[in-house]
Amino acid sequence: MAKFGVGQAVRRVEDQRFLTGQGRYVDDIVLPAMCHGVNVLSPHAHAKIKRIDVAKAKAALGVLLVLTGADVAADKLGAMTAALMPEDFGAPKGHRTFQPALVADRVRHVGDRVAFVVAETLAQARDAAELVEVDYEPLPAVVNIEDAAKPDAPKVWDDNPAGNNAFRLMFGEQAATDAAFAKAKHVVKLRVENNRLSPVSMEPRVAIGDYDKANDFFTLYAASQNPHGLRMELSHVFHVPENQIRVVSPDVGGGFGLKGGAFPDDLLVMWASKKLRRPVKWVASRSEAMLNDHHAREMVYYGELALDEHGKILALRSKSLFQMGAYFVGAALAAGAFSIRFVPAAYDIQTMHIMSQGLFTNTSQSGPYRGAGRPEAAYFMERLIEHAARQIGMEPAELRRRNLIPPTKLPYTTPTHFVYDSGEFVRLMDQCMATSDWKGYAARKKESHKNGKLRGRAVSFYIEFGGIFNERMELKFDPSGALTVYGGTHSHGQGHATVFAQLAHEMLGVPFEQIRYVQGDTAQVQIGRGTYGARSMVVGGNALKAAADVMIEKGKKMAAAMMEADAGDIEFKEGTFLVTGTDKQIKLVDVAKASYAPMGPLTNKFGIGLDAAGSFDPTPPSHPNGSHVVELEVDPETGQVTIDRFFVVDDLGRIINPMIVKGQQQGGVVQGIGQALLEHQVYDRGSGQLLTGSFMDYAMPHAAQMPNVDCALEEIPCKTNPLGVKGIGESGTIGAPPTIMNALIDALSPLGVDQIDMPATPLRVWEAIQKAKDKQAAA
């Protein structure tokens, strides 16, 4: 195996600059004559705008421009809308909304943008923003999704004939499901909530617009996961072709889905730059990010399982409410669709009737967050399975074992139209349990009891989706023989410069240190779909393989000409072309150098240079899967939860770089722990004011709270792509929350606690313990 090849734990080449402070983020960019923009935000959750007076702001020191919704209309700017609607794939029609750069008539959540002030300095822009006077007429608001579903709820959109319904989705057959429930030995019901989260990227959203009047050309510097997709959205808003816009996304400090699409702030800096003919920068403060970043995860599920006397699941029913926020824009439907399509998980359930309802509320819009629907569905299903086991008196792991899809049924088509191609689900779960020393639990529980603590444990299983949309990758040699990979994916922490170089080194034999990776600039990379949905290696890696195959075939013809042989007699091995049956050989790198010669057998016949492009369509996608085991302790006096042991076994197909994969596993688990125990975006139910608008109120995981996460890998090759890889980016966020919450309920079950919602803060846990004690005392 090559030192820098596939399967090696090669250190990330990116880390040198990051660890030495040489990373280049958008806020590091300072352009000549650059000025600064600040948003004026609505203080109301729902209100009519009666009047906006910007006279004082325009007259303030250093102010260059003040824009309002009236200016948006005057300049005929377009608005942002949803990239995908339910009717686009045959579901019932949803209610499409449009989000303008600035609101002119009605604000629909606290933080809605009503004006944009540009000044010479950021301080001047902030001061002037305070001088914009807006006369509002407050309107009734609704922020809770169960409230929004009621027939008499205030409407977020008056023109919506379906009240606050944004979309409806359904899978399965009601009659068959009802019949299965009617004959079931056991019927178990459970209501669970997924708490609302903010993506909280380390680097907030930031954008610089720079308009070139001479060439009628826009450049946007943005912290984006998807530069080409962002360019496409912007071209629609400004009514110009995409070749009039360049998007540059340099180093990005965390994305998690937040930075996958456009926000009004991107439009505003470009528009203001065109008016001023100067670069305009906008950077979100953390408070503004909390208000206006899209939020995620918030759902309520109502579920029922029908089981026979042996614990075999006969049928499943569920209804769910999905939080849309005020606007249906961007990729909002992605999480909504996956949150119902992955309800069956990895369980052999063919009879079901499951429904989902997306609801508008007067809150910030919903959008994808690491996992986008899969964590929501996994939490519901794993909680329901655990609850069912306790209700029917069966060990939870055994109930899972009896219902997980066996290898003999693969490929397996779910009622929600996914095809699982590969996996050994029961074996992975059993392996995770064995790794965790499942049999030694009783002794550890006894020791916890001696110390006055309650101990609980749980095992769970997840399956997800890795790879969406086709992708293109390009390879180009330069005259020195060095190779550049042009990636349509976007690395914002995933280590693409390392792993794609490993692939190119393995497939082409080019020295690792002579491979460079270029991304994030629409002027250099022809097309790309960005990075999200655990797609980069599944789609980008296989597109790179396709490009390498084309490169080798081109090189064979060139090498044949150089060695005066027939192309059919040329073999390629470890970076070298060989003439079969002879000792003639030439390295690919030397062929590439020769392809740039000012004259000679190659350039006259094949043209100048050696390059290749490849693409890959991930249809069907990969399905990463795995098992988590958690053991935790609860202090009954304080409600404090401490995770003592955390084990993960993931089947991710072929592993390119195990060190980077381990980092993804652990990072996802940390975010999953954050959801389970700490994070929660909370709005006041009456006023619609955000109560968790800073890190004073929105709790984030700290290093001291993190357990050691013991990660193991199983390489069961994916059968639907040439590399055999499966995605990794989201596994931890999917498996961690239900495992933690099931372990917590296991710890509290001797007290009679059988349900608690995330986040399991010390207060919530303590209150659950007190209620259980009061109930026992009353009995």
WOJO-V656426 format. One record per backbone hydrogen bond with DSSP energy under -0.5 kcal/mol. NH is the residue of the N-H (numbers start at 1). CO is the residue of the C=O. E is the energy in kcal/mol with one decimal. If there is no record, write none. Layout:
((NH,CO,E) (NH,CO,E))
//
This chain:
((5,2,-1.4) (7,656,-2.6) (8,5,-1.6) (8,656,-0.5) (10,8,-1.9) (15,12,-0.8) (16,13,-0.6) (17,14,-0.6) (18,14,-1.5) (19,15,-3.0) (20,16,-1.0) (21,18,-1.3) (22,17,-3.5) (23,17,-0.7) (25,23,-0.6) (28,25,-1.5) (29,25,-0.5) (29,26,-1.7) (34,31,-1.6) (35,279,-2.7) (36,119,-2.7) (37,281,-3.0) (38,117,-2.4) (40,115,-3.0) (41,39,-0.6) (42,112,-2.6) (45,687,-0.5) (47,107,-1.8) (48,137,-2.5) (49,105,-3.4) (50,48,-0.8) (50,135,-2.9) (51,135,-1.1) (53,133,-3.2) (54,52,-0.6) (58,54,-2.5) (59,55,-1.6) (60,57,-1.1) (63,60,-1.7) (64,118,-3.2) (65,118,-1.7) (67,116,-2.6) (69,103,-0.6) (69,114,-0.6) (71,68,-0.6) (72,68,-1.5) (73,69,-2.0) (74,70,-2.2) (75,71,-2.4) (76,73,-0.9) (77,72,-2.0) (78,237,-2.8) (80,99,-2.6) (82,328,-0.6) (83,330,-2.8) (84,330,-0.8) (88,85,-1.8) (89,86,-1.7) (90,87,-1.1) (91,86,-2.1) (95,166,-2.1) (96,94,-0.8) (97,328,-0.8) (99,80,-3.0) (100,98,-0.6) (103,113,-2.9) (107,47,-2.4) (111,42,-2.0) (112,109,-2.3) (114,40,-2.9) (115,40,-1.2) (116,67,-2.2) (117,38,-2.9) (118,65,-3.1) (119,36,-2.5) (120,62,-1.9) (125,121,-2.0) (126,122,-2.4) (127,123,-2.4) (128,124,-2.4) (129,125,-2.1) (130,126,-1.1) (131,128,-1.7) (132,129,-1.1) (133,53,-2.5) (134,132,-0.5) (135,51,-3.0) (136,134,-0.7) (137,48,-2.5) (138,136,-0.6) (139,46,-2.9) (148,144,-2.5) (149,145,-1.3) (150,147,-1.5) (153,150,-1.7) (160,157,-1.6) (161,159,-0.8) (163,160,-1.3) (165,162,-1.8) (166,358,-3.5) (167,358,-1.0) (169,356,-2.4) (171,354,-2.4) (173,352,-1.6) (177,173,-1.7) (178,174,-3.0) (179,175,-2.1) (180,176,-1.9) (181,177,-2.3) (182,178,-1.9) (183,179,-1.0) (184,181,-1.0) (185,307,-1.3) (186,307,-2.4) (188,305,-2.4) (190,303,-2.1) (192,301,-1.9) (194,299,-2.6) (195,193,-0.6) (197,296,-2.8) (199,294,-0.7) (203,253,-2.6) (204,202,-0.6) (207,282,-2.5) (208,221,-2.3) (209,280,-2.7) (210,219,-2.4) (212,217,-3.4) (213,211,-0.8) (216,212,-0.7) (216,213,-0.6) (217,212,-2.0) (218,244,-2.9) (219,210,-1.8) (220,246,-2.9) (221,208,-2.7) (221,219,-0.5) (222,220,-0.6) (222,248,-2.3) (223,206,-1.5) (224,222,-1.5) (225,259,-3.6) (226,259,-0.7) (230,226,-2.4) (231,227,-2.4) (232,228,-2.0) (233,229,-2.0) (234,230,-2.4) (235,231,-2.2) (236,232,-1.3) (237,233,-1.6) (238,234,-2.5) (239,235,-0.6) (240,235,-1.7) (244,241,-1.8) (245,242,-1.8) (246,218,-2.3) (248,220,-2.8) (249,247,-0.5) (249,520,-4.1) (250,248,-0.5) (251,24,-2.0) (254,252,-1.6) (258,255,-1.7) (260,257,-1.4) (261,258,-0.5) (266,263,-1.4) (267,263,-1.1) (268,264,-2.4) (269,265,-1.8) (270,266,-1.3) (271,267,-2.7) (272,268,-2.8) (273,269,-1.9) (274,270,-1.9) (275,271,-1.8) (276,272,-2.5) (277,273,-2.6) (278,273,-0.7) (279,32,-0.5) (280,209,-2.4) (281,35,-2.5) (282,207,-2.8) (284,205,-2.3) (289,285,-2.5) (290,286,-2.3) (291,287,-1.6) (292,288,-3.0) (293,289,-2.6) (295,365,-2.2) (296,197,-2.0) (299,194,-1.5) (300,321,-1.8) (301,192,-2.8) (302,319,-2.9) (303,190,-3.0) (304,317,-2.5) (305,188,-2.4) (306,315,-2.5) (307,186,-2.6) (308,312,-2.2) (311,308,-1.7) (314,306,-3.4) (315,306,-1.4) (316,351,-1.3) (317,304,-2.5) (318,353,-1.6) (319,302,-2.1) (320,355,-1.2) (321,300,-2.5) (322,357,-2.9) (323,298,-2.0) (324,322,-0.6) (324,359,-2.6) (325,359,-0.8) (326,363,-2.3) (329,327,-1.0) (330,81,-1.9) (332,329,-1.6) (334,331,-1.5) (335,331,-0.6) (336,332,-1.1) (337,333,-3.0) (338,334,-2.5) (339,335,-2.2) (340,337,-1.1) (341,337,-2.6) (342,338,-2.1) (343,340,-1.3) (345,342,-0.8) (347,344,-1.8) (348,403,-3.2) (349,347,-1.9) (352,350,-0.7) (353,316,-2.1) (354,171,-2.4) (355,318,-2.3) (356,169,-2.6) (357,320,-2.2) (358,167,-2.3) (359,322,-2.8) (360,164,-3.0) (361,325,-1.3) (362,142,-3.6) (363,361,-1.6) (366,324,-2.4) (366,327,-0.5) (367,295,-2.0) (370,256,-1.3) (372,369,-3.9) (374,371,-1.8) (377,373,-2.2) (378,374,-2.7) (379,375,-2.4) (380,376,-2.0) (381,377,-2.7) (382,378,-2.8) (383,379,-2.0) (384,380,-2.3) (385,381,-2.6) (386,382,-2.0) (387,383,-2.5) (388,384,-2.5) (389,385,-2.4) (390,386,-1.9) (391,387,-2.2) (392,388,-2.3) (393,389,-0.8) (394,389,-2.7) (398,395,-0.8) (399,395,-2.0) (400,396,-2.1) (401,397,-2.5) (402,398,-2.1) (403,399,-0.7) (403,400,-1.3) (404,400,-2.3) (405,346,-2.5) (409,406,-1.9) (410,407,-1.7) (411,420,-0.7) (412,420,-2.1) (414,412,-0.6) (414,418,-2.7) (415,349,-0.5) (417,414,-2.0) (420,412,-2.8) (420,418,-0.5) (421,419,-0.7) (428,424,-2.2) (429,425,-2.1) (430,426,-2.7) (431,427,-2.4) (432,428,-2.4) (433,429,-2.3) (434,430,-2.4) (435,431,-2.5) (436,432,-1.6) (437,434,-1.5) (438,433,-1.6) (440,437,-1.1) (441,438,-1.3) (444,440,-1.3) (445,441,-2.7) (446,442,-2.1) (447,443,-1.8) (448,444,-2.1) (449,445,-2.3) (450,446,-1.8) (451,447,-1.3) (452,449,-1.7) (453,448,-2.7) (454,634,-2.6) (456,632,-2.2) (458,630,-1.8) (460,628,-2.2) (462,626,-2.5) (464,624,-2.6) (466,622,-2.5) (467,533,-2.2) (471,616,-1.7) (473,614,-2.6) (474,486,-2.0) (475,612,-3.2) (476,484,-2.2) (477,610,-2.3) (478,482,-2.3) (481,478,-2.3) (483,514,-2.3) (484,476,-2.7) (485,516,-3.4) (486,474,-3.1) (486,484,-0.6) (487,485,-0.7) (487,518,-2.8) (488,472,-0.8) (492,490,-0.6) (498,495,-0.9) (499,495,-2.2) (500,496,-2.5) (501,496,-0.5) (502,498,-2.2) (503,499,-2.2) (504,500,-2.5) (505,501,-2.8) (506,502,-2.5) (507,503,-2.7) (508,504,-2.7) (509,505,-1.7) (510,504,-0.6) (514,511,-2.0) (515,512,-1.6) (516,483,-2.5) (516,514,-0.5) (518,485,-3.1) (522,247,-2.3) (524,521,-1.6) (525,521,-2.7) (526,524,-0.5) (530,488,-2.3) (531,225,-1.7) (535,532,-0.8) (539,535,-3.2) (540,535,-1.0) (540,536,-0.9) (541,536,-1.2) (542,537,-0.7) (543,539,-2.0) (544,540,-2.3) (545,541,-1.9) (546,542,-2.0) (547,543,-2.1) (548,544,-2.6) (549,545,-2.5) (550,546,-1.9) (551,547,-2.5) (552,548,-2.5) (553,549,-2.0) (554,550,-2.5) (555,551,-2.8) (556,552,-2.2) (557,553,-1.3) (558,554,-1.7) (559,555,-3.3) (560,556,-2.5) (561,557,-1.8) (562,558,-2.1) (563,559,-2.3) (564,561,-0.6) (565,560,-2.7) (569,566,-2.0) (570,567,-1.4) (571,578,-2.7) (573,576,-2.8) (576,573,-1.5) (577,586,-3.3) (578,571,-2.7) (579,584,-1.9) (580,569,-2.9) (580,578,-0.7) (582,579,-2.1) (586,577,-2.0) (588,575,-2.7) (591,587,-1.9) (592,588,-2.6) (593,589,-2.0) (594,590,-2.2) (595,591,-1.6) (596,593,-1.5) (597,594,-1.6) (604,600,-1.6) (605,601,-0.7) (606,602,-3.9) (607,602,-0.6) (607,603,-1.2) (609,595,-2.2) (612,475,-2.4) (614,473,-2.6) (616,471,-1.8) (618,616,-0.6) (619,617,-2.1) (620,618,-0.5) (622,466,-2.1) (625,651,-1.6) (626,462,-2.0) (627,649,-2.5) (628,460,-1.3) (629,647,-2.3) (630,458,-2.2) (631,645,-2.3) (632,456,-2.4) (633,642,-2.7) (634,454,-2.6) (635,640,-2.3) (636,452,-0.6) (636,634,-0.9) (638,635,-0.9) (639,635,-3.2) (642,633,-2.8) (644,631,-1.9) (644,642,-0.6) (645,631,-2.1) (646,708,-0.8) (647,629,-2.7) (648,710,-2.7) (649,627,-2.3) (650,712,-2.2) (651,625,-3.5) (652,650,-0.7) (652,714,-1.1) (653,714,-0.6) (654,724,-2.3) (656,654,-0.5) (661,657,-2.2) (662,658,-2.3) (663,659,-1.8) (664,660,-1.9) (665,661,-2.8) (666,662,-2.8) (667,663,-2.6) (668,664,-2.4) (669,665,-2.0) (670,666,-2.3) (671,667,-1.8) (672,668,-2.2) (673,669,-2.8) (674,670,-2.2) (675,671,-1.9) (676,672,-2.3) (677,673,-2.5) (678,674,-2.0) (679,674,-3.3) (681,196,-2.8) (682,680,-0.7) (684,689,-3.0) (688,684,-2.1) (691,682,-3.1) (692,682,-0.8) (697,694,-1.5) (698,694,-2.7) (699,678,-0.5) (699,697,-0.8) (705,702,-1.5) (706,703,-1.4) (710,646,-2.7) (710,708,-0.8) (711,709,-0.8) (712,648,-2.1) (714,650,-2.9) (716,714,-1.1) (717,715,-0.8) (718,724,-1.8) (724,721,-1.2) (726,652,-2.1) (731,728,-1.4) (734,730,-1.2) (734,731,-0.5) (735,731,-2.5) (736,732,-2.0) (738,734,-0.5) (739,735,-1.2) (740,736,-2.5) (741,737,-2.4) (742,738,-2.6) (743,739,-2.1) (744,740,-2.4) (745,741,-2.3) (746,742,-2.0) (747,743,-2.0) (748,744,-2.0) (749,745,-1.6) (751,748,-1.9) (752,749,-1.7) (753,748,-1.4) (754,752,-0.5) (758,193,-0.6) (760,676,-3.3) (761,759,-2.1) (765,761,-2.6) (766,762,-2.8) (767,763,-2.8) (768,764,-2.3) (769,765,-2.2) (770,766,-2.5) (771,767,-2.6) (772,768,-2.0) (773,769,-2.3) (774,770,-2.6) (775,771,-2.4) (776,772,-2.3) (777,773,-2.5) (778,774,-2.4) (779,775,-1.7))
//
